[in-house]
Amino acid sequence: MNSEILFSYIIPTIGRSSLEIAANSVLSQDFSQADFEVIVVNDSGVPLQKADWHDSPRVKIMNTNRCERSLARNSGAAVARGRYLAFLDDDDWILPGALDAFWELANRYPSAVWLYGGIQILDEQNHVLAEINSNLSGNCFAHIMGGAWAPIQASLIKSQAFFEIGGFNPFICGTEDEDLCRRTAYYGEFANTPNVVACLFRGPTWKTSTNYLRAPEDTKYSRDLILSKPGVFQRLRASASSSYTWGRVLRVYVSTLTWNLKKKRFFTALSRFLYSLTLLGLSITQLFSREYWAGLRADHVPESLHFVMKNYDRKTHFRADDLNSHD
Amino acid sequence: MEIFITTVIPTIGRSSVKQAVESVLAQSLPRGEFEVIVVNDSGSSLLEAAWQKSEQVKVINTNKRERSVARNTGATMARGKYLHFLDDDDWLAPDAYQHLWELSQVSPAKWLYGMTQLVDRQHHPLIQLRHNLHGNCFVQAMSGEWIPLQASWIERETFMRIGGFNPLLAGPEDIDLLRRLLLEEEIAETPNIVAHVIMAGEGSTTNYARHPRSSRWAREAILETTGAYNRIVSSAVNSFWHGRISRVYLTSTMWNLQHWRPFTAMGRMLFFIVAMLHGGTDLFTKDFWQAVVKPYASIAFEKGHGDAKRKKQLEL
């Protein structure tokens, strides 16, 4: 029964009606090279309303008892049989051809642990608000730590890597996908396809059960945990390819320095301070580059969803409080 | 709909799972108040069996993810106010639920437990574990004391809040969970045997050699938590345990030095010194220094072995 298949799409749901679109976007893929499955994790606490797509042999539905997204996704991953795992929310969907693009990418870069493509952000009239693709591949740890965005909805993560880094962190709620991405970037290599593979719906009627007010604090906590891991500094150095990224890395160290001071963790703060000085020393030749200072400045994260949404906010005042900068 | 207790049993497909499940189904609580979730982590289908037909039993198939992940998965599906984790080669005493239920009525503690009867592979009794640990026992847990999950009820809400089992730990994940729970919450014991646990079960899939490193990292993460020091100090009741606090910070200092984390080591060193000063007049007792110098040996185990030996001598 548990022969391996290639892709497992895991969709946690709180029972929103948009679930059907999400599930069908995977089930309707014209893809025959390998097998794939859809695991719906119903975390709403009540049974799902019966629908036709439930009968597909590719669909498995499991019921969890209102334990929030991270734990629900981890449970879905535990059940999954795919060599690659994908996490979709019940209000997102993937585009036709997505699995083909991933199949090609997986064959071209078999050692990559995170595969991803571009993403479109749409409002309810299907107007494209933004189209984002970071186009980063290989070791992009410094970029990801600095705020570059490889959206989980447009990504596949190797199952083995997912379990070796411990899955989603249940203490992070709202930005647990970004945390997973950072830890995966610490662990292995990324591969990117220029194709747009997934869509996010964000418009004035978009509703969420997630408390995004926690996001800035969670992000700092996530980064601080990662900076305490062995070999982080070397990996950051190895992946920082431009003056801009060097600036971003310095910013990460300085912001965790202040975060640790606020938490009265003076010895950790001291360590971060020394690393900041070391970084400054190593990047001395770049101090005159404008890019470097752009990287150091707050908000300058062109690849991230939060940047896009903030610009969108300025026009519409949409959820302005919830989408503050992560720095 | 919430019920009282959910027993989660991860299995690698051993036939003994039948005995484990039936020992739960035979408990004397009202039927609507408990359920069993069997997490089949064997990677293949379970052989059909009568117990799978019970309305109180749910089976979920996970894909060879090891114990911690399998248990967390079972826990996310649970409806019980309390969670109980049994293994597929262990079993409950007939009135285990009754004793723990009675304890739950009088104790607000989030981790309730009873005595454990350890048995060998032929199910011959070995020793009994009576921990006698109540309330805040953080220093005991940090020193290495361990309470079998098979004999424990953990409040589900608390389990979720502390993040469940650490999926990177296989082997010491139970003691890690106890430590994290004790950072905020308390434990309580009922002096009755509730579980029979096989020591060194045949064909155990746990690879205890695989994760000693992550186990130390997990311990370090706990020491790093804000308020850990205050918590550990308030759990030390005599000079012996004051000595243990110093030992915890001393060994952590050395570990951090060995792993090139000089700043963390400095922090731990400082707490070591503070703990010594905190000891006050305890510094002049033999107990204190014994606790600092001697590696930990479980008091419950020592007592259990002692009792078993005495019983044998009496029989002779």
Interface residues (C-beta under 8 A of the other chain):
Chain A: M1 N2 M62 N63 T64 N65 C67 L71 A72 N74 S75 A78 V79 A80 R81 F163 G166 G167 N169 P170 F171 P230 K263 K264 R265 F266 F267 T268 L270 S271 L274
Chain B: G43 S44 S45 I60 N61 T62 N63 K64 R65 V69 A70 N72 T73 A75 T76 M77 A78 R79 M160 G163 G164 N166 P167 L168 E224 T226 H259 W260 P262 F263 T264 M266 G267 L270
